[in-house]
Amino acid sequence: MNLIEQLREIREKEKIEEGVWKAIVNAKEISVLTIEPGGEIPLHKHVNDHEIYIVLKGMVRIDGIACTEGNIRICNCGESHRAVNTFNTEVIILAIKIDAE
C-alpha cells in the first residue's frame, strides 16, 4: 500500500473545518539532509517505511527528476530512490520517514 492509500485508511481523524480532515501520523524519523555540489544520497530501498523528501533549498535530481525549493517527492515502502546534486550550490532536504503498515 502506498503512503497516500495508507493515510486514507487512518481511522483517527480530526475535523479542522467543513470538508477538511487531519489524519494524525507519527513520524519514524525526521532529518535535515545537506548535499554539497557533486554529492549524492545513493540508491536505496525502503523496506519498512515510506519517505517524503521536501526540497528546502537549492536544486537536486531525485530519481533523475530536477526538483527545486518546495518540490515534494514520495518514496513508498518497497520502492527505491536516490538524490544527486549535479548543480553548483548546496541542497537542503527535509526527509520524513513514516512507518508502513
C-alpha positions in Angstrom: 0.0 0.0 0.0 1.4 3.4 -0.9 1.6 6.3 1.5 -1.5 8.1 0.2 -3.6 4.9 0.4 -2.3 4.3 3.9 -3.2 7.8 5.0 -6.8 7.4 3.6 -7.2 4.3 5.8 -6.3 6.0 9.1 -9.4 5.8 11.3 -8.4 8.6 13.8 -9.0 11.9 12.0 -9.7 15.3 13.4 -12.1 17.7 11.7 -10.5 21.1 11.2 -13.1 22.8 9.0 -16.1 21.7 7.0 -14.6 19.2 4.5 -11.1 19.4 5.9 -9.8 16.5 8.0 -6.4 15.9 9.6 -5.0 12.3 9.9 -2.6 12.0 12.8 0.6 10.1 11.9 3.7 9.6 14.0 6.9 10.2 12.0 9.5 7.4 12.5 12.3 9.9 11.7 12.7 13.5 10.6 16.0 14.6 9.2 17.5 17.6 7.5 19.9 16.4 4.8 22.6 18.7 3.2 24.0 17.6 -0.1 27.0 19.5 -1.4 27.6 20.0 -5.1 28.6 16.7 -6.6 27.3 14.8 -3.6 24.6 12.2 -3.6 22.4 10.0 -1.5 22.9 6.6 -3.2 20.1 4.5 -4.5 18.5 2.7 -1.5 15.2 0.8 -0.9 12.6 1.5 1.8 11.5 -1.8 3.2 9.5 -0.9 6.3 8.7 2.8 5.8 7.7 5.5 3.3 10.0 8.5 2.9 9.0 12.0 1.9 11.6 14.5 0.6 10.8 18.2 0.7 13.4 20.4 -1.0 14.0 23.4 1.2 17.0 25.0 -0.6 18.7 24.6 -4.0 18.1 22.2 -6.8 18.6 18.4 -6.8 17.9 15.4 -9.1 15.7 12.9 -7.3 15.4 9.7 -9.4 16.5 11.8 -12.4 13.9 14.5 -12.0 15.1 18.0 -11.3 13.5 19.3 -8.1 13.7 22.8 -6.7 12.6 24.5 -3.5 9.2 23.5 -2.4 9.1 20.3 -4.5 8.0 17.1 -2.7 8.8 13.5 -3.7 7.4 10.4 -2.0 9.2 7.1 -1.9 6.7 4.4 -1.0 7.5 1.3 1.0 9.1 -1.3 -1.3 10.4 1.4 -3.7 13.9 2.7 -4.2 15.2 6.3 -4.7 18.3 8.4 -4.8 19.2 12.1 -4.8 22.1 13.6 -6.7 23.3 17.2 -6.6 24.6 17.9 -10.1 24.3 21.7 -9.5 26.7 24.3 -8.2 25.0 25.1 -4.8 24.3 23.0 -1.7 20.9 21.4 -1.4 18.9 21.1 1.8 16.2 18.5 2.0 13.7 17.7 4.8 13.3 14.0 5.0 10.4 12.4 6.8 10.1 8.7 7.3 6.7 7.2 8.3 6.2 3.5 9.2 4.4 1.4 6.7 1.6 -0.9 7.8 
